[in-house]
């Protein structure tokens, strides 16, 4: 999964309307139990990103469902213009590490340049920070997520945006998107935008974050997890 705008994880949630000047775009959190709408979101992502960068629909439903894993809270934020889906950002809060992760991002070319991606990302960040404050996994509680994590292609405009404009840290190892859930293995850069912690994560924290992404987002088995983490560790010491 990749957080790239043109490339490529509740019922009753409050709908936030953020009109954009000179446009009728509004924003809302999708109800992930609405299978028909989630199918529309999946189709939109496949069209915008390409089928090889989006999970199979059955896996996608698991990724976007809050019932799949108690330790990860997924959200689907969308933009709608003239009753048509024009943008999607899918993110998730991982309770064990107090991070947010952006899983998919896409904006239709008809609304690019109007701040849709920025609004979707900001809307998602609000929700992830709210999850952080409500995290019962840590009895001490949090105020904000520590980092907003994304998987991005090294030669993409978004990688440059994260590093140059948003002050993100880049993991110093070879990170692979696992070949699971209908996705192929792809080398990506793991970037961490500081939200509450403005120093790079320690080596141990970074490895824990990767383990939790592999476990919660990609739902790897223990054997698969060992294989991918061995690659991470070996590449870290070869860089």
C-alpha positions as CSV (number, residue, x, y, z in Angstrom):
1,X,0.0,0.0,0.0
2,X,1.3,3.4,-0.8
3,X,0.4,6.9,0.3
4,X,0.5,8.7,-3.1
5,X,-2.1,11.0,-4.4
6,X,-2.0,9.7,-8.0
7,X,-0.2,6.5,-7.5
8,X,-0.3,4.3,-5.2
9,X,-5.3,0.7,6.1
10,X,-18.1,3.6,12.2
11,X,-21.3,3.5,12.1
12,X,-22.5,6.8,13.6
13,X,-19.2,8.7,13.1
14,X,-19.7,12.4,12.9
15,X,-19.5,13.8,9.3
16,X,-17.3,16.9,9.0
17,X,-18.1,19.2,6.1
18,X,-15.2,21.4,4.9
19,X,-16.3,23.3,1.8
20,X,-13.6,24.5,-0.5
21,X,-13.8,28.0,-2.1
22,X,-15.3,28.0,-5.6
23,X,-16.1,24.3,-5.3
24,X,-18.9,22.1,-3.8
25,X,-16.5,19.5,-2.4
26,X,-17.3,18.2,1.0
27,X,-15.5,15.6,3.2
28,X,-16.7,12.8,5.3
29,X,-15.6,9.6,7.1
30,X,-17.1,6.6,5.4
31,X,-19.1,4.0,7.2
32,X,-16.9,0.9,6.7
33,X,-19.9,-1.4,7.2
34,X,-21.5,0.0,4.1
35,X,-20.2,-2.6,1.7
36,X,-21.6,-0.9,-1.4
37,X,-19.8,2.3,-0.6
38,X,-16.6,0.6,0.3
39,X,-16.8,-1.2,-3.1
40,X,-17.0,2.2,-4.7
41,X,-14.0,3.4,-2.8
42,X,-12.1,0.3,-3.9
43,X,-13.0,0.8,-7.5
44,X,-12.0,4.4,-7.3
45,X,-8.5,3.4,-6.0
46,X,-8.1,0.8,-8.6
47,X,-8.9,3.3,-11.3
48,X,-6.6,6.0,-10.0
49,X,-3.7,3.9,-8.8
50,X,-3.8,0.7,-10.9
51,X,-4.9,-2.7,-9.9
52,X,-1.4,-3.9,-8.9
53,X,-1.3,-1.3,-6.2
54,X,-4.6,-2.1,-4.5
55,X,-5.6,-5.1,-2.5
56,X,-8.2,-7.6,-3.6
57,X,-11.6,-6.4,-2.5
58,X,-12.0,-9.1,0.1
59,X,-8.7,-8.1,1.7
60,X,-9.6,-4.5,1.3
61,X,-12.8,-5.0,3.3
62,X,-10.7,-6.5,6.1
63,X,-8.2,-3.7,6.0
64,X,-11.0,-1.0,6.3
65,X,-13.0,-2.9,9.0
66,X,-12.7,-2.0,12.6
67,X,-13.6,-5.5,13.5
68,X,-10.5,-7.2,12.0
69,X,-8.0,-6.4,14.7
70,X,-8.7,-4.6,18.1
71,X,-5.2,-3.1,18.0
72,X,-5.6,-1.1,14.8
73,X,-8.4,1.4,14.0
74,X,-8.9,2.1,10.3
75,X,-10.7,5.1,8.8
76,X,-11.8,5.9,5.3
77,X,-12.0,9.7,4.5
78,X,-13.5,10.7,1.2
79,X,-14.2,13.9,-0.8
80,X,-17.4,14.2,-2.8
81,X,-18.2,16.7,-5.5
82,X,-21.5,16.8,-7.3
83,X,-22.4,13.5,-5.7
84,X,-19.3,11.9,-7.2
85,X,-16.3,10.4,-5.3
86,X,-13.3,12.6,-6.1
87,X,-10.7,11.8,-3.4
88,X,-9.8,9.1,-0.9
89,X,-7.4,8.9,2.0
90,X,-7.4,5.7,4.0
91,X,-5.5,5.7,7.3
92,X,-5.2,3.7,10.5
93,X,-4.2,4.2,14.1
94,X,-2.0,1.5,15.6
95,X,-2.6,1.4,19.3
96,X,0.6,-0.5,20.3
97,X,2.9,2.1,18.9
98,X,0.8,5.3,19.0
99,X,1.3,6.0,15.3
100,X,-1.0,6.8,12.5
101,X,-0.3,5.3,9.0
102,X,-1.6,6.4,5.7
103,X,-2.5,3.4,3.6
104,X,-4.0,4.7,0.4
105,X,-4.4,8.2,-1.1
106,X,-5.9,9.2,-4.5
107,X,-7.4,12.3,-5.9
108,X,-9.3,12.5,-9.2
109,X,-7.6,14.8,-11.8
110,X,-10.8,16.9,-12.1
111,X,-10.2,18.4,-8.6
112,X,-6.4,18.4,-8.4
113,X,-4.8,21.7,-7.4
114,X,-7.8,22.6,-5.2
115,X,-6.4,21.5,-1.8
116,X,-8.4,18.2,-1.8
117,X,-5.4,16.0,-0.8
118,X,-4.3,18.4,1.9
119,X,-7.8,18.6,3.3
120,X,-8.2,14.9,3.3
121,X,-4.9,14.4,5.0
122,X,-5.7,17.0,7.6
123,X,-9.1,15.5,8.3
124,X,-7.5,12.1,8.7
125,X,-4.9,13.4,11.0
126,X,-7.6,14.9,13.2
127,X,-9.2,11.5,13.5
128,X,-5.9,9.7,14.2
129,X,-5.1,12.2,17.0
130,X,-8.6,11.6,18.4
131,X,-7.9,7.8,18.4
132,X,-4.6,8.5,20.2
133,X,-6.4,10.4,23.0
134,X,-8.9,7.5,23.3
135,X,-6.3,4.7,23.3
136,X,-7.1,2.4,26.2
137,X,-4.0,0.3,25.3
138,X,-1.8,2.8,27.2
139,X,-3.3,3.7,30.5
140,X,-1.3,6.9,30.7
141,X,-3.1,8.2,27.6
142,X,-1.7,10.3,24.7
143,X,-2.5,13.8,23.3
144,X,-1.3,13.2,19.8
145,X,0.1,10.4,17.6
146,X,3.9,10.4,17.7
147,X,4.4,10.0,13.9
148,X,2.3,9.9,10.8
149,X,3.9,7.1,8.8
150,X,3.6,6.5,5.0
151,X,5.0,4.1,2.5
152,X,6.1,6.1,-0.6
153,X,8.1,5.5,-3.7
154,X,11.6,7.0,-3.6
155,X,11.3,8.9,-6.9
156,X,7.8,10.3,-6.2
157,X,6.9,13.9,-5.7
158,X,5.4,12.9,-2.4
159,X,8.6,11.5,-1.0
160,X,10.2,15.0,-1.7
161,X,7.2,16.6,-0.1
162,X,7.5,14.5,3.1
163,X,11.3,15.1,3.4
164,X,11.6,18.7,2.2
165,X,8.4,20.3,3.4
166,X,7.1,18.2,6.2
167,X,10.4,17.4,7.9
168,X,9.9,13.7,7.9
169,X,12.4,11.1,8.9
170,X,13.3,8.3,6.5
171,X,13.9,4.7,7.8
172,X,17.5,3.7,7.1
173,X,16.8,0.3,5.8
174,X,15.3,-1.4,2.7
175,X,11.6,-1.5,3.4
176,X,9.4,-3.9,1.4
177,X,5.7,-3.9,0.8
178,X,4.9,-7.6,1.4
179,X,3.6,-9.8,-1.3
180,X,0.2,-10.5,0.3
181,X,-3.4,-9.6,0.0
182,X,-3.2,-9.5,-3.8
183,X,-0.2,-7.1,-3.7
184,X,3.2,-7.7,-5.2
185,X,6.4,-7.2,-3.2
186,X,7.7,-3.6,-3.8
187,X,10.6,-1.7,-2.4
188,X,9.3,1.5,-0.8
189,X,10.6,4.2,1.5
190,X,9.1,4.3,5.0
191,X,8.8,8.0,6.1
192,X,7.7,9.2,9.5
193,X,6.3,12.7,9.7
194,X,6.7,14.0,13.3
195,X,3.5,15.0,15.0
196,X,4.3,14.8,18.7
197,X,7.9,13.5,18.7
198,X,10.3,15.7,16.9
199,X,13.4,13.4,17.1
200,X,14.0,10.3,14.9
201,X,12.7,7.1,16.5
202,X,15.3,4.9,18.1
203,X,16.4,1.7,16.3
204,X,14.2,-0.4,18.6
205,X,11.2,1.8,18.2
206,X,11.5,1.8,14.4
207,X,11.8,-2.0,14.3
208,X,8.7,-2.2,16.5
209,X,6.8,0.1,14.2
210,X,7.7,-2.0,11.2
211,X,6.7,-5.2,13.0
212,X,3.3,-3.7,13.9
213,X,2.7,-2.5,10.4
214,X,3.5,-5.9,9.0
215,X,1.4,-7.6,11.6
216,X,-1.6,-5.2,11.8
217,X,-1.9,-3.8,8.3
218,X,-0.6,-6.7,6.2
219,X,-1.7,-9.4,8.7
220,X,1.5,-11.5,8.2
221,X,1.9,-14.9,9.8
222,X,4.8,-15.3,12.2
223,X,6.8,-17.1,9.6
224,X,6.2,-14.4,7.0
225,X,7.0,-11.7,9.6
226,X,10.3,-13.3,10.4
227,X,11.3,-13.4,6.7
228,X,10.5,-9.8,6.1
229,X,12.1,-8.6,9.3
230,X,15.3,-10.5,8.5
231,X,15.5,-8.5,5.3
232,X,15.0,-5.3,7.2
233,X,17.7,-6.1,9.7
234,X,20.2,-7.3,7.1
235,X,19.7,-4.2,4.9
236,X,20.1,-1.9,7.9
237,X,23.6,-3.1,8.6
238,X,24.6,-3.1,4.9
239,X,23.6,0.5,4.3
